[in-house]
Amino acid sequence: MVRVEQLGFDLGIQRLVRITPARLGVWDDCPRRYRLTYLDRPAPPRGGPQAANTLGAVVHLALRAVFENPPPRRTGAAAAALVEKYWNSEGFRDAEQAAAYRARARDWVADYVTEALERARPNKEQPNEEQPNEEQPDDELAVGLEKWVSASTGRVVAEGRVDRIDRRADELVIVDYKTGRHTPTPADAAASPALALYAVAAERTLRRTCRQVELHHLPTGVIAGWRHDEHSLDEHVRRAEASADRLAAASDALEAGGDPAGLFPARPAPRCAGCPMRRSCPEGRAVGPEAAPWAMLVP
């Protein structure tokens, strides 16, 4: 979290809190984890690599690279080859498990890219005006890859890096890749603060309407989408501003010598089993045993 000082119209100093959805999500989940991750110096030791994170990172890298290619070179085979290029086995149980998930990741990205290009290719034989998303030219797919977007709401500067931004007709669409155990639903997309803030920031940054947000789950091929309206986006912004205000107040109090435990309390939950900061958090360790590094892989 960074505070930005800005002159207001009354010539007073208005402090804007610079946030990313990822950091704000950590704060909302567990203030203790936020402090241990971002504020404490020297930084406490972290847990080792998690296989699910490794897998997700490889898939993201492969998809970014394949969509950076011109349309004729965006193929399933190219995507699968990129999984091989970026693969590493950190966090997996053994070489056999790593090899099995490498093969699965190759299939996921190959199928995903092939299907994405099919959806984006115009159907010249049977045009369908009721489904504009099906008529999007290939060169309009992925107009932003790992794109940094930013927007000031008046109280916060919300910014972050979006997996992919598509252009469909005259609008932008936020695409977030998922490789975890949970298969997302439209309700997940609607409730996601990150997707909503990305939509607001993308619209401000790229100056084009952005209302559609989507979670693309590669293991199942599910695309869970939601179309926001102005009211729903405003609600997400309002909640983000309130959360950022609480975070800024706690950080200021900590800097002034306040009690770390009281200002940044732990919120024990089942997720503590895989928290990278659990070794520095007695409350988290008390929840139960530490999860194996490969425990969160999709079955």
N, C-alpha and C positions, 0 to 999 in steps of 0.2 A: 504494500500500500504506500502511495506517495501522495503528499499534500501539495496542491498547486495553488499559489496565491494569485489572485486576479483582482484588478480594480473593478469595483461595482460602479453603477451609475451615480451613487451618492458619494463617490470618492472614498468610500471605506474599503477595507480589505475583506473580500469574500474568499474563503478557503474552499477549494474544490478537492475532493478526494479522488485520486486516480485509482481505479480498480480494474481487475480482470475478472471475468466470470469464474475462472478456475480458482483464484484466490478467495473470492467471495464465497464460493461453494465450500471451500475448506473451513472458513470461518463459521458459516452457518451449520456445518456438520459437527465441528468440534473446535471451539476456541483454543483449547490446549494444543491441539495439533497445529493450528495456525501459528501460535507463538513459537513452538518448537521448530517449525519448518522455516518461518520467515523472519523472526525477530531475534531469537536468542543468539548471542555471540559470546564465545565461539559456538558454532552450530553443534548441537548434540549429534551423536552417531545415529545413522539411519540403518534400517534393516537391509538385508541383501536384495538382489534383483528378484522380481516376481515374473514368473513365466507368462502370465496373462498380459502384463505390461510390455514384455518383450515382443510377444506375438502382435499386440496392437500396434506397437511402433513400427514393426516390419511391414505390416499391411498398409499403414498410413504412408510410409515412405514409398512403397511400390505404387500405390494409387496416385500419389502426387507425381511421381516420375512418369507414369504412363499417360496421364492427362496433360502433361507438359508437351507431349509429342503432338505433331500435327495430326489431324483426324485420320489420315490413312494409316498411321503407325500406332493408333490406339486400338490394340487388339488384345484378346484374351491371352494369346500366347506371349505377347510382349509383357503383359502384366505378370504372368506366372514366372517368366524369366527374371523379372525384377525382384520377386520374392526371393529367389535364389541369390541374387546379387546382394541383397540387404540382410539376409538371414543371419541370426546368431542364436545361440542356445542357452543364454543366461537364464537361470531360474528353473530350467526344466529338470525333471528327476534324473534322467539319464539320456544317453544318445538315442536309444530306441524311441522314447517319448518325444524327443525333439524332432526326430525324423518323421514321426507320424503327424505331428502338427505342422511341420514344414510342408508336407504333402497336402494336408487339408487347406492350409493357407494358399497354396498355389491354386487349388481348385476354387476356393472362395473368390479370389480376385479375378481369375480367368472368367468365371461365370458372371461375376458382377459387371466387369467391363463390357463383356459381350452383350449383356442385357441392357446396360445403360445406353450403349450406342444404338441398340434396336429401338429403345424408347425415344431416343433423340432424333432418329432418322425419319424424315417425312414419308408418309404413306401416299405416294403419288397416285396409286391406282384407286384408293378409296379414301379421299379426303374426308376428314371428320372435324367440322368446325366446333363441335361441342367439346372436343378434347384437345385444346391447343398444346398441351404438354407433349402430345404424341407427334406434333408436327414441327418440333424444334430442330433446325438444321444442326448438323454435327458441329459446325464451328461456333455455335452458341453454347455448347456444353462446356462447363468449367471455365468461366471467364475470370475466376479468381481461385488460386490454389495456395493454401496456407497463407491467405491474405490477411494482413494486419488492418483492422478497421477500428475507428475511434469516433466517439460522439460525446459531447458535453450535454448534460441534462439540466444544467444550472446549479446542481449540487454535487454531482460527481462527473468524472470523466470515465466513461465506460469504454474499454478497449480490449482487444484480444485477437487471436489468430484463428480464422475460420478454416476448417478442413477444405471446404469447397464452396464456391458461390457460382451457381448456374444463372444463366439468363434465359427466361422463357417468355417469349413475346416481349412485352415492354417492362417486365418485372424481374426482380432478382429472387433467388431461392437459396436459403441457407441449407447446406448439406453437412451433416455430422456423421462420421463413420463410427460404427460400433462393432466390437468383436467379442463382447462378454457373454456371460451365461444368460443374462436376462434378455428376452426378446421384447423389444420396445413396442408400445402401442401408441395410437394417436393421443391418448391422454398423457403419456409421457412427454411427447413432443409439445403439447399445449402447456404442460406444467414446468417445462425446463426454463429456468431463469437465463441460462447461458444462451440458448437458442434465441430467446426474445431479445436479449441485449445485443447479440450479434446482428439480428435483423435491424434493430434501431441504428446500430453503428454502421452497418453496411449501407443502409439507405442514406445516411448522412455523408459517408465517405465517398460513395460512388454516385450519389445523386440520382438514384433511380428507386422507385417504389419497391419495398421488400416486406412482404406479409407472410409468405409461405416458408415454413421451417420443416425439416425432415430429418429423421433418424434412420440411417441405412445400416441394417444389421446384416453383415456379410455371411455369418454362419447359416442363416436361414433364408436370406434373400428378402426378408421383410423390409418394406419401406413404410415407416410410420410417420405420416405427415399431419400438419395442422396449419390452418390458415388463420392468422391473427387478424384482428381489426384494431383500430386505433385505441379503443378502450382497453382491450386485453394487453396490448403493448404498454400502455400507460400504467396499468396495474403492476406489471412486472418492473417497470422503471421505479415506481413508487416504493415497492418492496425492496428493491436493490438500494435505493437511496437511504431508506430507514436502516437497513443492515449495515451499509457503509458508514452511516453516522455512528452506530454503536461500535463498530470496529475502530473508527478514528478516535472516539472517546476513550476506549480501552487502551489504545496504543499511546495516546497522550498521557493518560494516567500512569501507565507503566514507565514511560520515559521520565515522568516526574518523580518516580520512586515508589509507585504503588505496588501492592502485593500481586505478584504474577499469578499465583494460584486462584485468587479471588477474581481478578480481572479476566483471566483466560481459563475458565473452569473446563475440566474434562466432561465429555458427554459419553459415558460408556455405552457401547452397543455391540452387537455381534461383529460389526466391521472392525472392531479393535483387534480381532484375531490376525488380520493381515495388515495392520497399520504400520507404516515404516518407522513410526516414532514410539512404538509400544515399549521399547526397552527403557525409555526415559519417562514413562507414564505408569505409575503403580496402579491407578484406577483401571487403565486399559488392560494391564496384565491380569488383573483380578477377574476380568470377565471370563477368561478361559484360556486354554493353551494356545500357543502360537500356531497359525495355519501353515501348512507346508507351502513352499514357494510356488508350487503348481496347482494349489487348491482351487484357484479361481478360474482356471481354464474352462472353456465351454466343453461340456461332456462330449 
